[in-house]
Amino acid sequence: MRKIGIVGVGNILFKDEGIGVFTVKYLQENYIFEPDIDLIDAGTLGFGLMGYLHDYDHIILIDTISVNDKAGSVYRLTPEQLSGLASYHQTAHEVEVLQMIELTPLTGKMADTVIIGVVPERIDISEIGLTGTLEKTPFLTVISQILKELDRIGIKYKKINDLSVEEVVMKHFGSYNGKLSEKRIWNDNRQQNRS
């Protein structure tokens, strides 16, 4: 049986840099897949990414991509195309992703890999949540591109919920663009009362 993974990469603490992780959480909350696939929050995994690239037959990797284009532009890239982008590796995790993609074939089998890259607007401020530029059309374009990739490899999917990216991020991380979830406010108040 084929092993298929959707891997979200990025640091959720720096706005748009979290889009890969937010995408995986969005898919977990809103879709079911047949046969099952793995939805992987890889965060800033670095060398650990190589294990996924070795062990899986197909990987769809979602990340920011630092290229000179309009914020919110969405790219579908092969590993070879990603390696050819001289301007790509501007953040620490982008460097690690590129290194893993280039090293993995040298150390064994590599998954059929597609990279969905999104040009960020802000990755220089510390806040959980997407900018308005990425939150609407670009985010939905990423989801649509992932579903096309799943069609290509024969995976069926069904939408079971209609939670927004904001609702999903609030549920999983307790905050979105400065707003706290009710649960997080309750927990924070409880901690303060104990002090």
Summary of the structure (lengths in Angstrom):
residues: 195
radius of gyration: 17.0
end to end distance: 53.0
largest distance: 55.5
contacts: 618
relative contact order: 0.21
helix: 46%
strand: 23%
